[in-house]
């Protein structure tokens, strides 16, 4: 599960090239960016030439130790490269991820000495109650929207603020997409996902599939690694990938459009397997 190499089924925004880095903004010099609300959701960004190149969402799961959950395919793509963690208005150097899973999950974090616990919101708890088909859920994540689709959205000033690139006509938006559970045990073999490595092609993973209440008008790119929560605000799964949408034909008059509505999640039980390191039972 690694975008661009994998095709549109995966959730990264990837750009082939970037201009030479410009003069650092005041935000970059002081390691912060404009965000006037608190959320346990973060943005993870790998840079190329000082600009965003590969990105994903993540979420705080252990407040005292600064541990976050994200998508394994983001961490695997890094290959040891540095990345930045954008979290509630501050920018941290992300710590190398740990991927003790066969599923699309990874742990990462920030250096404990460089954050103040009082600045952090409460970490998300993991759901204990059983999920059922038809249950209402919400997808949380921060990912780029084109200018035309930013109206009435909660903007997070990463492109226009931190990177000083407002002319790109893209900006990060905090999404809270309503959805319903459609399948609790969708089996997908890695070989059926474009770009999978031959060594892992035989592995089969079980996903939760959800359908969003409204058509998402463009790619879900950047939501990978974000949490999906139930009506108690507990995590029931982590976004892995989705069924592709967009224009399916470019030949008039036969243009067809397939909306982005389907997301596949790694079930929360996979996350529970690593136990204490993701515990949220510390004093909040």
C-alpha positions, 0 to 999 in steps of 0.5 A: 500500500504505497500511493503513486507506485500503487495507483489511486487505490492508496491514499497519498498525495504525491507530486513528481517534482518541486521547485527549489526551496524558498526562503523559510516562512516565520512559521517554519523558523518557529516550528508552528502553523495556524490552527485554532482548534485542538484535535487528537488528529495529526498530519505527517509530512515527508518533504522533498526540496523543502515542500510536502511530498508524501503525507498521511494522517495519524492520531494520538494514542498515548499522551504521556509518551507522545505515541501516534498511530498511522498507516504502515504504508506511510512509514514503509515509504519513508525508508528511514527518511525524516518527516514532520508531525503537524499537531495542534499548531506545532511542528515536531520532528517525527520519530522513526516508525515501528511496524510490528504488524502484518496489517496496514498499521504503524506506530510513530511519535515525537520526542517527549522532551520537546512537547508540553503535556498541557498542550495536548488534547486527550488521546483517543480511546479504543472501542470495546463494544462490538461493531455491527453492519449499519452502525454510524461512524465518522472518519477523522483526518486532515488532508488537502482540498482544492480551492473550490472545495474549501467552502465552509470547511475547517482549514488548517494552514499548512500549505498557505501558512507553514509552507507559504504556498497559498498560490497552490490553491490547495489547503489542508482541511479537517474532515469529519466524514459521516459514514456507515459500516457495510462489511465487517470482514472484507478479505483482501489479499495484498496481491490484489492491491496494485504495487504490492511487493512480491514477498508480501503478495500472499498475505490476506488481511481482513478489513472493515468497509464503510460507505460515506454518507455523501459523495467525496468529490475528489480523492481521499488522499491523505486520510490514510492512518486517520481514525474512524470513530463510533458515536462514543468517539472511540476508535473502531478502525484506522483508514488504510485504503479506499475504492477509487473514484473519479472520472472513469472515461474521458471520451465525450459523450461517454464521460462517466463519474464514479464517486469516492464513497468506500473506505477500508479500515484496519480493525481496532483489534489489530491495534490492540495486539500491541497492548501497553504501548498504545494504552490511553489509561494514563492520566490525561 
